[in-house]
Amino acid sequence: MPWSEGFSQVHARTRTNDRSIWPLWLIPLVLSGAGIIMITSLTSHSFPDAPYDIPLKQCRFLGLGITAMLVLYFTPLAPLRRAGWLIWAVSLALTFATLLPGVGVKVGGARRWLDLGFIRFQPMEMLTMAAPFFLADRLAKSQRDDAGCFWRPTMLVACLSALPMFFQPNMGGIILVFAICMSTHAAARGWKYPLLASCGLALFFWAMIYMEGYRMRRLFAFLDPWKDPTDTGFQIIQGLVAFSNGGLTGVGIGKGLQKLNYLPAAHTDYIFPVIGEEFGLIGTMAVLALYAAWTLAAWSLYRRADSVYHAVLIWGLAASVLFPMFVNLGGVMKLIPLTGVPLPFMSAGGTAMVFMWVRVGLLMRVSAEIAEARQR
């Protein structure tokens, strides 16, 4: 069968589902476009010789991510499901590889990046996508509904996934992995065991904070950033100043002052406060509304799921987008301690951008297969 005919048949089978699919990709596209505009505003003044280098690089990653989305949308889910364990194992091995000298790159005191010569990326972004993808298959196949099913596979996958991040160290990544895995298990078996495990995990995370001086300083900075406004509390305070400067309507795009070396990592972790400064409360509420609309689209797809596997997969993939969003927004708005997690679709970063769009492609594929099943 010619490729064009195959494409036409796939399109014919899924066109009745267009109304449910378009929010899944259009909203991230708007967020990504807005993010590139903000990255341009934030970085052009810092590199007068190449003012558009970082935004153009982000555009290339966006193009790569959209390409991956389209490929996954037109790829049947069955072979990907069978390879789920391999995808997770490869992503786990790559995350462990960041600990190897000469391959892992140390940035900001942590080994989270992998340098293969021809490419440099953060494998954690792949791992937080692969873990719920693999778990969805295992939980859908399992007939058990007891503690044994929780410990294996859920806790086993979560602990193995978090292990390399413990040595990097990357506490934000550990929290995300456990939160995503617990949420995925809850979609299949309920919240009983995830909630019980959360009590033990809370003690574990407290021990991790207590054992490391820099984590304790970060916690104290969260509780009272004005106690040390020029060091540990500097970034938190400058983020709040950005929100305050913006007021209701903002100072205007490109006119923000906090990006002028006042707000560290403004184009990555702290892009949301700059949106607040340049577009005001109206701009930040618009961004939150877009995330809320995408959440409703994912929830609508979850409600239409025709099998346990599809339901758990939708829930897990959506959680792997929404948890980073909540962690980032909570950190920059001083609701939770900072963890260095980027804002999905908006923050600068190639690995995060590509694998966020991989999630979108998988969700679109699930939506197409649900529509096909209903037609049959």
N, C-alpha and C positions, 0 to 999 in steps of 0.2 A: 504493500500500500504506500503510495507517495506520501511524503511528509505533510504536504499541504492538505491532502484529504484527511489524514489522521488528525491534524490540527482542527480542521473544520468539524469533524465529528465530535471531538472533545468540546469545542466551543458550542456546538448544537446541544450537547447533553447538559452543559452548565449554564447556558444563557438564562434559563429560568431562575437561576440563583444569583444573578448579577446584583439585584437590589440588596442582598444580604452580604455580598462579598465586597462591594465597593467601599464601605466604611472601614473595612479591615486594612485596606492599603492606602486609601485617599487621606485619611487622618494622619497616619505616619508620614506620608509624603508632605503634607502641610507642615507638620512639626519639623521634619528634616529641612525643608526649605527655610523655615523661620530660623532654625538653628544656624544654617549657613550664613544667613543675613547677619545674625548676631555675631558669629565668629568673624565675619569680615569687619564689622564695626569694632570688635575687640582687638584684633590683631594687626590691622592695616597700619596703625600708627607706630607699632613696635618694629616693623620691618620696612622702612621707607624705600629700600632698594628693591624689595620684592613684596609689596603690600598684599598681594593676592595669592601668595604661595600656599598658605595654610587653608584658606577657603577653597582653592582649586583642588587641593589634595582631598579635602572633605567631599567635594563634588565627585571626584573619581571613586571614592569609597561608596558614596551614595549610588552611583551608577553600577558598581559591582554588586552592591546589596540588592538593587532592583533586579539585576540580571539573575542573581541566585533565587530571588523570589519567584520570578517567572519560570525558571527551570523547575523548581519544586512544585509550582502550581500545576504544571503539565506532566508531572511524574507520578505514576500510581504510588499509593502509600504502602502497598503490601511489601515490595522489595525493601523499602526503607525501614519498615517495621522489622523485617527479618534481620536487617543489619544494625538494629538499634544497639545491641550489646557491643558490636564492633565500634560504632561511632562513639559510644561512651568510653570504651577502653582506650581508643586512640586519643580522645580528648584528655583523659586522665593521665596517660603516658606523657603527653605534651606538657601538661601542667607539672608533672614531676620533673620533666626535663629542664624547667626553669631553675632548678636547684643545682644543675651541673655547671661547673666553672667553664667559661669559654662559650657557653651556649645561652645560659640564663643571663639576663641583663639586670643589674641592680640600679633601680631608680628610686630616689627618695627613701633609701634605707631598706627597700624590699625588693626581692627577686620575683617580679610578676611578669616580666617580658621575656620572650624567646626570640633570639636572633639567629636565623638560619642562613644569613648571608644575603640571600636574594629577597628575604622578607623578614619583617619584625612585627610580632603580634603578641597579644595577651591571651593565652589559651583558656584562662578562666571564663572568658565570654563564651567560648565554645562549650565548656564543661557545664555551665549553668543552663545551657540549652539542651545538651545531650542527656543530662541526668533525668529530667522529667520525661523526655522522649523514651528513654529506655524503661523507666519505672512504669509508664503507662502500659506498656506491653506486658511486663511481668505481673502487675497487679490485675490486669484484665484476664490473664490466663489462670491466675491462682484461684482455687476454690476455697481457700482457707479464710477464716474471718476471726482469727484469734491473735494473741500476742506474737505467735511465731511468724505470722505473715507480716507483722509490723517490723520485727527485728530482721527478717529476711524476706523480701529484699530491701525494704525502705531504709532502715537504719544502716544496713550494710553499705548500700550505695551512697548514702549521705556521709557516713564516716570515711569511706575510702575517698570520696570526692573532696572532702574537707582536709584530709591528711596532708597533701602537699602544701595547702594554703597555711597550715599551722607552722610550717618551717620557712615560708617565704619571708616574713609573716604577712598575713592578709586577713585580719579579723573581719573586715566588712564582707569579704568573699565567703568566709566560713558561715557567717550569719545568713547570707543569702542562700547558700547551698542547703542549709538545714531548713530554712523557712520554705523554700521551693519544694523540697522533698516531703516535708510534713504536710504542706498544702495538697500536693499531688496524692499522697496517701489518703488524706481526708476525703478527697473527691471519690475515691473508690470504696473506702471502708469506714468513713465517719471520723469524727474528731476525737474520739475517746483516747486512743493511744498517743496521737500527736500532742494532745494537751497535757497528758501525764508526763510525756517525755520532755515537754517544754520546761517543766519545773527543774528537772535535772540539768537541762541545757543552760538554764539561767544561772545556776550555780557554777557551771563550767565556764561560761563567759565571764562571770564575775571573777573567777580565779585567774583567767587569762589577763583581765584588766589589772588585777592586784599584783600579779607577778612582774609586770612590765611598767617601768617608771614613766615612759612616754605615754602609755595608755592612761595612767592615772592623771598625768598632767592634762591630757586631752579631756578627761572626764571633769576635772576641776575647772578647766576653761569653759566647758559647756555649762556647768552650774553657775559660775561667776566669771565671765570673760573680762569684766572691768577690773578684776583684781590684778591682772597682768596685761594691760591693753596694748603693749608694744611687742609682746612675744606670743605666748600661747593663746591669748584671747584676741589677737589682732585680726585674724581672718573672720572670725565670727562677728566682731564689732563692725568691720568694714562692710560685711554683707548686710547687716541691719541698717547701716548708714545708707547703703544703696537703695534699699526699700524705702527708707524715709525720704531720700532726695526725690524719688519718683512721684510721690504723692498720688493723685488720682489719675492724671493723664501722662505723666512722665516728662522728662526734659527734652525728649526728641531723640530720634535715632542718630547715633554717632556723637551725641553731645554729653554723654555721661562722663563723670569725673572719676568714678571709682576704678575704672579700667586703667587709669594713668598711674600704674604701679602701686595703687592703694589696695587693690583686691587681688591676691595671688590666685592663680589657676582660674582666672575669670572665664576663659573660653572652654574650660573642661568642667570641673566639679561645680563652679560657682556661676554658671551661665544664667541661672534663674534670677538671682538678685540683680544682675545687670539688665535683664528684661524688665524687672520691676523699676529700675532707675530710669531707663530710657522710654518705657511705655506705660509706666505707672501701674496702679491697681487694675486698671482696665486690661492692660496687656497680660498681667499675671493671671487674672481670672479667665481670660480667653484661652491661655495655655492649659489651665486646669480644666476648663470646659472641654477642650479637645481630648485630653486624657480620659475624662469622664465619658465622653461620647464613644471613644474606642472601647472602654470597659463595657459599656452597654451593648456594643456590637458583639464583643466576645461572649458576654453573658447570653445574648440572644442565640448565638451559635451553639452554646453549651445546652441551652434548653431544647434545641432541635436535634441534639445528638441521637443517633439511632442505635448505638451500641455502647457498652461500658468502655471499650477502648477509646472510641472517639470522644466520649464525655471526659474521661480522665486526661486524655491528651490535650484537649482544649483547655481544661482547667490548669494543667501543669504549665503549658506554654504561656497562657495569659498571666499566670502567677510569676513566671520568669521575666515578664516585662514590667508588671505592676510593682513587684517588691523593690526592684532597683529605683523605680520612680519615687515610691514612698520614702525610701532610705535617703535618697538625694534631697528631696524637698524637705523632709524632716530635719536633715542636718543643716541646710542653709537657712532655714527659718527658725533655728534654735529650738526645735521640738525634741530632737534626739542628738546624741553626740555625733560628730563628724566621722565618716568612715571612708571617704574618698571614692564613693561610687558615682559614676557619671549619670547624667539625666538621659534616659532612653530617647534615641532619635535626634536629640538636640546638641548634646555635648560633643566637642571635638574628640575624635578617636575613631580610627578605621576599623579595628576589630569589633568594637561594640556596635558600630553602625551596620556592618555586614551581617553579624549574627542576629541583630534585632530584625533585619529584613528576612533572614532565614526563617525566623519564627512566624513572621507574617505569611510567608509562602506556604509553610506547613499548615497554618490555620486556614488559608484559602483552599488548599488541597482537601482538607477535611470537609470544608463547606461544600466543595464540588462533589465529593463522594456521597455526602448525605443527600444532596439533591438528586444524584443519580439513583441512589437506593429508593428514594421516594417515587421517582418516575417509574422504576421497575415494579 
